[in-house]
Amino acid sequence: MAKIMTAGPVQVRENVRIARSKVTTNPDVDPAFAEDYKALCDKLEKIMNCSGRAYIMDGEGILGLEAACASLTEPGDRVLVMDNGIFGRGFDGFVSMYGGEPVMYTKDYHEPFDPDELRAYLEKDHDFKYATLVHCDTPSGMLNEIDKLCPILAEYGIMSVVDSVSAMFGEPVDFDGSYIDILCGGSQKCLSAPPGLTMVWVSDKAMDVMCNRKTPIASFYANITAFKTYYEDKWFPYTMPISDIMGLAAAVDNYLAEPDVLQRHARIAAATRAAVNEAGLEMYVNSGYSNTVTVINVPDGLIDRQILDTMIEDYGIMITGAFDVLAGKVIRIGHMGENANYEDMVETIAALQGTLSKLGFRLKANMVDVFNREMGR
Ligand SMILES: *Cc1c(COP(=O)(O)O)cnc(C)c1O
């Protein structure tokens, strides 16, 4: 099997895999499960500095995005969909599916949102119930400054739904300090558990709004309010995937056991970008580089599939291209969570260098040397 150096799912550490294979109780009827679930949610709240509540839902990361829109949107609500990437734009579908009116705030996909521009826009029109935005838009590797953008939205009384699925646990997130209302995460990105779980962090204000709607939430599975009293009632809306949650708990403990995890991501990402730039390759974004994924333009004359296939066939390393409007245009290296370590990354950089040389691209520098220099090796 190839080594997955992809932007999620990523490699899973052995102690997480073992945790998922342990003997389990019946989570429907054993009150001990609600205690363990709450202890894990408490940790998640603390990590993201959230004075609201965190919940773990049974579904891949997309469920959190849909659940936020399903639970907040009432028919006719205007929602600002902040679009400078594929996931950013994709929120329009969830908003309209639940009867809302998405208003697109579309910017160049090569640039992060500019807080001053957003403020100027809201000065003219701020009649929105909430806004959606993406922290790291993974297909392009775009990192948006949620710590600057969400407070501006809050000033105008606009709630924020933030997709940080591919950034959180690799980039800093301050839920309360950034005035975020719903924060969405997934198990399979920086946290490095297998796919299958969504995490949502919900402000008291957002919970209040969701519980006091005029119309019922048009979903059962994507209804966040169904979790509100799980602890008091020892009751979940459906049987919780206990083995997945035990794996997630081990992954969260791995995260907490490493105080420098964000610095580790920053160093690996900076060294990767240096190797890419000095070799004469181009990053897709002009600024706003996420420390969790590096997205490189496919060099002129090459085809993404050739690069990806050669990486697998000659080196046993899987990286990815992208999809939608970026299909064929970029290749992506995921250095998030368990992938963000020196050994795997130097192997990946060496493989990319070998692959590009084989395919006839003339590198301007030795990527491995640059990577090693930046890593202090
Ligand atoms: C991975 C990811 C998700 C979850 O969706 P997938 O089905 O894994 O694509 C949501 N948002 C972002 C930004 C992601 O990177």
Boltz pocket constraint, residues with backbone or C-beta under 6 A from the ligand:
constraints:
  - pocket:
      binder: B
      contacts: [[A, 7], [A, 8], [A, 60], [A, 61], [A, 62], [A, 87], [A, 134], [A, 136], [A, 137], [A, 138], [A, 163], [A, 164], [A, 165], [A, 166], [A, 186], [A, 189]]
      max_distance: 6.0
